[in-house]
């Protein structure tokens, strides 16, 4: 199904990072992220090792949340490596 949506910048950054790392289209990356969210939501309700963040996305207890800023830093570091003179 074709649809036009407006994504928040942080959501787009995460989807784009996934698309690039998996070498898939951004549409496929968004599909995977949405499916993962739906699946995690149903399984997290019964999993005592999972906790909910302020965004309501489940995370693993004791693990650090990866933010959009983290992704931006990774992207910048990768860009620097790509353009380093050899």
Buried (B, 14 or more C-beta within 10 A) or exposed (E): EEEEEEEEEBBBBBBBBBBEEEEEEBEBBBEBBEEEEEEBEEEBEEEEEBEEEEEEEBBEEEEEEEEBEBBBEEBEEEEEEEEEEE
